[in-house]
């Protein structure tokens, strides 16, 4: 199977790329020529880079042709590139509108390369502030510009893919963690502080939360890419099976680090999405693809600590 991807140097992108290569797929990764993260990409006989800025994505069909892109069957496109994912960018409407425009051009480029399926990595931020179990049919009321833009793109991309006779899959990803995550993420920050015996200042952490280990995330996306079930198009929540009060996760990390350091609740404001709770329902993707999360939070934290020990 041939897959064209954008955003391959990201935390999720690297994990999905490894998973696809492990499955023997041919991966064509669109990467900015000036990307400072190109050295993260794998060296593999089935992996090729296409050096192209997302603003010039209309050149993709010609560039692929020049690189000898001759898939045996219609390829799949996985679009993960999205700017402004940090706190400041998530609140900037101008940045998010650029994301929408470039992503719609990516849909058109995918169609011109003959792709049969277009898969987009959306976000739980599209739902807004939820207080109950969230299925794919839950009403969306995003509060951040980031969530609004992901939702708006999905609406337009679905229609555009229909016009191009491409299947459109829109994933709504909840909270993913694991080795290689951003150092400022909650899990990475807690583990770093506790391992060093430092103090961690946190928000109230009284909301419900859900974590999914990165390897399970990668398997979920590949399951959707390869699924041959008719009527695969649609929205899919991707999350874990463990939903608890966020403080319980924090305290488990603290114990896993040998109860070193300290922490205080109520010292940090909520993020750009506000004090949301995460209560995802993942029955749909499990039923349609047969995928299910395998790594518990306890095991995932053990793997992260083991990884940091190897690097430290």
Buried (B, 14 or more C-beta within 10 A) or exposed (E): BBBBBBBBBBBBBBBBBBBBBEBEBBBBBBBBEEBEEBEBBEEBEBBBBBEBBBEBBEEBBEBBEEEEBEBEEEBBBBBBBBBBBBEEBBBBEEBBBBBBEBBBBBBBBBBBBBBBBBBBBBBBBBBBBBEEEBBBEBEBEBBBBBBBBBBBBBEEBBEBBEEBEBBBBBBBBBBBBBBBBBEEBBBBBBBBBBBEEEEBEBBBBEBBBBBBBBBBBBBBBBBBBBBEEEEBBBBBBBBBBBBEBBBBBBBBBBEBBEEEBEBEBEEBEEBBBEEBBBBBBBEBBBEBBEBBBEBBBEEBBEBBBEEBEEEE
